[in-house]
Amino acid sequence: MHEQDSRDSNEAAAHSKGALHLAHPTEQTYSEEQAPHAEDVRLVARAQAGDAAAFDALVVKHTSKLYGLVYHMSGNHDDTNDLLQDIWSKVYRSLAGFRGASRFSTWLHSIAVNMTINFVKRRARRQTVSLNTTFGEGDGGESEAGPAEALLVSAHTPRTEAGLGELQKQLGEALGKLSADHLAVVTMFDIQGMPHAEISKILGVSEGTVRSRLFYAHRQLQGYLGEFHTQTSNK
C-alpha cells in the first residue's frame, strides 16, 4: 500500500480527467469547516467535568454526520448502529485524555474512521456496497448525496432509467472492490465532501498520501467501470 502511495503521488498531481469524473468538493462543501466550534469546546469541558447532559449533547450534535460516514463505509444499517455504539463508548472512555490539540470533530471522526476501517478489514465476507450507501435511499430522510452528484461520471453517461440503474449496480460493485483504506478516502472526499486537509488529520497521514490514495482509488474505479462505459458508448 505505502509503496503504491509513493509511486502514485507524482502521477496523482497531474491527474485531472478520465473516463470517470468524480466530484472535487471545496472547503466550503464540508459544513464543519465553517461551523463555529465554540459550542464543542464548552460541551467537551463540561463533559470532562462529569456533566452527562453535555456528553449527550455532543452525541446528538454529531451522530447524524457520523452515521452517514460509517454507513457509507460499512454498507449496512445494523453494522452502522453497532459501530456507532462502540464509537461513542470509546469516545466516552477516551474523553478525559482529549486536550484540544485538534478540533473535537476531527478527533471524533478519526476514532470513527479507524474503527470502521478495522471493522471492514475484519469482516470475513466482502459485501458489495449497496447503491443506497451512495444515494442515501432507505434512510427515511433526505439523501446525503444526490444521484450522480456524489460520484459523477462523464457527460456521456446515459440518463435513461435503465442505463442509470445499470450504472448504479456497476458503481456499487466497483466500490465494494476497493480496499478499506481506499473506500475510506473515497467516502470522506467524494461522498462526505471533506477537504484533503481534514482527511489527512483524521487519518493521521500527509495530504500527499490522501491525494495518492484518492488517485489510486479513482483509477481502480475507472478500471472497474471501463467495460460499462465501453458498452454504453457503443449503444
N, C-alpha and C positions, 0 to 999 in steps of 0.2 A: 504493500500500500504506500509506504513512505517513499519508496523508490519511484513508484508511478507518479506520486505527487510531484517529486523533484523533476522528473522527465517532462511532465506536462506543464510546469509552471511558466516557462517561456512561451510555449505554444498557446497557453490559455490567454496570455496577454494580447496575442494577435487575433484571437478568435472573436469573430463578430457575427458572422452569418453562416447559415447552413440550411439543410433540409428542414430542420426543426428549429423554430424560433421561440424561445421561452421568454417570459416576461422579465424585464430588468427593473425592478422597483427601485425607487429612490429613497432617500432618508425619510421623505415625507409620507411614504406609504405605510410605514410602520408607526402606528399611533403612539406607542410608548416612547418613541424618540422625542415626541413633542409634549407629552403629558407631564405636568408638574409631579415631582417625586417627593415633595414635602410631606404629603399625607403618608406615604410609605415610611418615611423616616420617623414620623410621630408614632405610627402604629407599631413599627418594629420595636421602638424604645419601650412602649407600653407593654407589648407582648413579652419582651425580655424581662420586664419587671414583674411578670406574673399575671398580667391582665388578659384573661381568657377571651373576653369580648373583642379585644384588639386583634388577637390572632384570628378569631372568627371573621373579623372584618377583612383581614388580608386574604383569607380563603375565598370569601365572597367576591372580592375585587379581582382576583387573578385566575380563578378557576375556569372561567369561560375561555380565555385565550389558551390556557394550558390544555384544556380539553381538546381544542382544535389541533394543537400541536401534537399531542400524544396520539390522538385518533388517526391523524394523517399518517403517522409512522407505524402504528400497530395494525390499523385496518380493521379493528374490531371494537364494538361498543363495550362488551363485557370486559375485555382486556384493558380498555381505557379506564373504565371505572375502578378496576382493581389497582391499576398502576397509579391513578390519582390518589387513592387512599394511601398507598405506600409512599408516594412522593411527599404528600403533606405530613405523613408521620415522620419521615426523615427530616423535613424542614423543621418540624416542631422540636425534634430531638437536637437538631444542629443550630437552632436559632441563637442560643446563648453564645455560640462562637462566631456569629456574624458581626464583623466590626465595621462594616460600611466601606470597605476598600473599593467595592463596586456597587452599582445600584442594586437594590434588593431584587428588582425584576430580573436583572442579569444573573444574579446568584441563584434565584429560583429556577430560571429556565435552564441553567447549567445542570442543576440537580435533575430536573425533569428529563432533559435530553439524554443525559448519560444513563439514567435508569432505564429509559425506554430503549436506547441503543443496546444495552445489556440484555434487556428482555427479548428484543428481536433476535439477537445473536444466539440466545439460549433456546429459542423456540425451535423445536425439532422439525416441525413441518413448515416449510416456507409458504406462507399464504400469498395468493395473488391479491395484490392491492385492489380493493373494490373501486369502481368508478365513484362510489359515494364518498370515498375518502378524499377525492379531489373536488367533487362538486358539492359536497355537504348535504346530499339528499338523505332523507330519513331521520334528520335530527329534530324535526318538528319546528324548525326555525329557519331563519334566513341562511342562505348558502354563504359559507365563508369565502368562497371564490367562485365567480360566475363561470358558466360553461365556456370553455375555450379561452377564458381570461387567465385562469390560474396557470395553465400550461398551454401556450399558444403554438399553433402550427402555422405553416406558410399560408400566404393569402390564397393559394390554390386549393386549400382544403375544401372538400365538398360540404355544402351546408345542408344537404338533404338529410332527412331524419335517419334514413338507413345508413348513409355514409358516416354521419356523426356517431351513430350507435356503434358502428364497427370500429371507428377511430377510438372511441371511449374504451371499448373492450381491449384493443391493442395497447392503448396507453396504460390501462390498469395492469396488464400483463407485463409491460415493459418496466413499470415502476416496481413491480414485485420481484424483478430480477436484479435490482440494484442491491448492493451490499448495505448493511445497516448504516455505515458511516456516510455513504453517498446518498442514501434515502434521507438521512437527517438533514444534510445541507440543502438538498432539493426542496424538502418540506419547509425549512425555515426561509429560504430565499425566494423560491418560485411560488410557494403557496401562502406562507405566512407574511411575506413581504419584508423580512428583516434585512437590513443592510449588511454588507460584508463585515464591517467593524463590530457590529453587535454579535454576529455569529462567531467571530473569532474569540470574543470574550467568553461567550457561552461554552464553546468547545475547548478553550484554553490553547488555541493554536494560532499561528500567524494568519494575517489576512491573505498572504500569498498561498498558504495551504488551503484556505477556504476557497479561493478562486480556482486553484488547481483541482480540488475535489469536484467543484461545480462543473468545470470544463470537462473533466473525465466522465462525470455522471451524464452531462448533456450529450457527450459523444456516444456514450453507451445507448442512451435513449434514441439518438439518431439512427444508430445501427439497428436497434430492435424494431424501430418503426420504418426503416428503409423499404422493406418489402411492401408494407401497406401503402406508402407513398407512391411506389412504382406501379402498383396495381391500380390505384385510384387515378393516377395521371394518364393511364392508358385507356381509361374508360371514356 
